[in-house]
Amino acid sequence: MNYLRPFTVQIVSRNNSTASNVFVNRNPRNLERIRIARKPDGYHLDKPGRKFWHKLSLTSSNRTVTAQVVHYINGPVIEAKTSEWALRKQLYSIKDTSAYINLGRVFAQRCLESGISEIYCDIKPVEGGKVDRFLKEVVNGGIKLEEPETYKKPSPWDRYRPEKPWEVAEE
């Protein structure tokens, strides 16, 4: 896959810095962050759909609740469980509403620490339920529950020209 190779950028510095002028980006998910990586479409008959880079997965079993970020190629990337010792020690029960709320806080923090701020979510919660409270805490933690669309290069005659996500306009 060509988009997983590191690329080099020449940095022009206006100050007298001792830092190197060459920056090598080794982040394999950089193209996803700047919205030019291919997003898999999957088959139109797939029930949950496959058009995502990162997807939120919430699994509840008889004994524990697990929240995961699933990458479309690599599988689970980030995981938080109510059965983890540090989280379980602070909870009265690992299946009640407060467990879902605290799991949402921990999960959002882990996502932000790893650089994932936008996740596709197809979970339809019941209003005021445990899953709804979990999703509200994830959103309050700074995670968007929808992924941006991929950037498509406009044709020369197109009227609408979207802003290029890799260009930074500072004033």
C-alpha positions as CSV (number, residue, x, y, z in Angstrom):
1,M,0.0,0.0,0.0
2,N,1.6,3.2,-1.1
3,Y,-0.1,5.5,1.4
4,L,1.5,3.8,4.4
5,R,5.1,4.9,3.4
6,P,6.5,7.9,5.3
7,F,6.9,11.1,3.4
8,T,9.3,14.0,3.7
9,V,8.4,17.6,3.9
10,Q,11.0,20.5,3.6
11,I,10.3,23.1,6.2
12,V,11.3,26.7,5.6
13,S,12.3,28.5,8.7
14,R,12.5,32.3,9.0
15,N,14.2,32.3,12.4
16,N,17.7,31.0,13.2
17,S,16.8,27.7,14.6
18,T,19.0,24.7,15.3
19,A,16.2,22.3,14.5
20,S,16.4,20.2,11.4
21,N,14.7,21.5,8.2
22,V,13.4,18.0,7.2
23,F,10.3,16.5,8.8
24,V,9.5,12.9,8.2
25,N,6.0,11.9,9.0
26,R,5.8,8.2,10.0
27,N,2.2,8.2,11.1
28,P,0.4,5.5,9.0
29,R,-3.0,7.1,9.6
30,N,-2.0,10.6,8.6
31,L,-4.0,10.4,5.3
32,E,-7.1,9.6,7.4
33,R,-6.5,12.6,9.5
34,I,-6.3,14.9,6.5
35,R,-9.3,13.2,4.9
36,I,-7.7,12.0,1.7
37,A,-7.4,8.2,2.5
38,R,-9.8,5.8,0.8
39,K,-12.8,5.0,2.9
40,P,-14.0,1.5,2.2
41,D,-17.6,1.3,0.9
42,G,-18.3,-2.4,1.5
43,Y,-21.3,-4.0,-0.1
44,H,-24.6,-2.3,-0.2
45,L,-26.2,-5.3,1.4
46,D,-24.0,-5.1,4.5
47,K,-26.4,-4.3,7.4
48,P,-24.2,-2.1,9.7
49,G,-22.3,-0.6,6.8
50,R,-18.5,-0.5,6.3
51,K,-17.9,3.2,5.3
52,F,-15.7,4.2,8.2
53,W,-12.1,4.5,9.3
54,H,-12.8,4.2,13.1
55,K,-16.0,2.8,14.5
56,L,-17.3,2.8,18.1
57,S,-18.2,-0.7,19.4
58,L,-20.0,-1.1,22.7
59,T,-20.4,-4.7,24.0
60,S,-22.3,-5.7,27.1
61,S,-21.9,-9.2,28.5
62,N,-23.3,-10.7,31.7
63,R,-20.3,-9.6,33.7
64,T,-18.7,-6.6,32.0
65,V,-19.1,-3.7,29.5
66,T,-16.5,-3.1,26.8
67,A,-16.0,-0.1,24.6
68,Q,-13.7,-0.3,21.6
69,V,-12.5,1.8,18.7
70,V,-12.3,-0.6,15.7
71,H,-10.2,0.4,12.7
72,Y,-11.4,-0.9,9.4
73,I,-8.1,-2.8,8.6
74,N,-6.4,-3.4,12.0
75,G,-9.3,-4.2,14.2
76,P,-9.6,-3.0,17.8
77,V,-7.2,0.0,18.4
78,I,-8.4,1.3,21.7
79,E,-10.3,-0.5,24.4
80,A,-11.8,0.3,27.8
81,K,-13.6,-2.3,30.1
82,T,-15.4,-2.0,33.3
83,S,-13.6,-5.1,34.5
84,E,-10.2,-3.3,34.4
85,W,-8.8,-3.2,37.9
86,A,-8.4,0.6,38.1
87,L,-12.0,1.2,36.9
88,R,-13.5,-1.7,38.8
89,K,-12.0,-0.5,42.0
90,Q,-13.9,2.8,41.8
91,L,-17.3,1.3,40.9
92,Y,-20.0,-0.1,43.1
93,S,-21.3,-2.3,40.3
94,I,-19.7,-2.9,36.9
95,K,-23.0,-3.1,35.0
96,D,-25.1,-0.1,36.4
97,T,-25.6,3.4,35.0
98,S,-22.7,4.9,36.8
99,A,-20.4,2.2,35.3
100,Y,-21.5,3.3,31.8
101,I,-21.0,7.0,32.6
102,N,-17.5,6.4,34.0
103,L,-16.6,4.1,31.1
104,G,-17.6,6.9,28.7
105,R,-15.3,9.3,30.5
106,V,-12.3,6.9,30.5
107,F,-12.9,5.9,26.9
108,A,-13.1,9.5,25.7
109,Q,-9.8,10.3,27.5
110,R,-8.0,7.3,25.9
111,C,-9.3,8.3,22.5
112,L,-8.0,11.8,22.8
113,E,-4.7,10.7,24.2
114,S,-4.2,8.4,21.1
115,G,-5.2,11.2,18.7
116,I,-8.6,9.9,17.6
117,S,-11.2,12.6,17.9
118,E,-13.8,11.5,15.3
119,I,-15.5,8.1,15.4
120,Y,-18.3,6.6,13.3
121,C,-21.1,5.5,15.6
122,D,-24.2,3.5,14.5
123,I,-25.5,2.8,18.0
124,K,-29.2,3.8,18.4
125,P,-29.7,4.3,22.2
126,V,-32.9,4.4,24.1
127,E,-33.6,7.9,25.5
128,G,-32.4,8.2,29.1
129,G,-30.9,4.6,29.1
130,K,-27.4,3.5,30.0
131,V,-26.1,3.5,26.5
132,D,-27.4,7.0,26.0
133,R,-25.6,8.2,29.1
134,F,-22.4,6.5,27.8
135,L,-22.6,8.3,24.5
136,K,-23.3,11.7,26.2
137,E,-20.2,11.3,28.3
138,V,-18.1,10.4,25.2
139,V,-19.4,13.5,23.5
140,N,-18.7,15.6,26.6
141,G,-15.2,14.2,26.7
142,G,-14.5,15.8,23.3
143,I,-15.2,13.0,20.8
144,K,-17.3,13.6,17.7
145,L,-19.6,10.6,16.9
146,E,-19.4,11.2,13.1
147,E,-16.5,11.1,10.7
148,P,-15.9,13.8,8.1
149,E,-16.4,13.0,4.5
150,T,-13.4,12.3,2.3
151,Y,-12.0,15.1,0.4
152,K,-12.8,14.9,-3.3
153,K,-10.8,17.0,-5.7
154,P,-13.1,19.4,-7.5
155,S,-13.2,19.6,-11.3
156,P,-12.1,22.9,-12.8
157,W,-15.7,23.8,-13.7
158,D,-17.2,23.0,-10.3
159,R,-18.8,25.9,-8.5
160,Y,-18.3,24.6,-5.0
161,R,-14.6,24.2,-4.0
162,P,-14.2,22.7,-0.5
163,E,-11.3,23.9,1.7
164,K,-8.3,21.6,1.5
165,P,-7.9,19.9,4.9
166,W,-4.1,19.9,4.8
167,E,-3.8,23.7,4.3
168,V,-3.8,25.8,7.4
169,A,-5.1,29.3,7.0
170,E,-3.8,31.5,9.9
171,E,-4.5,35.2,10.2
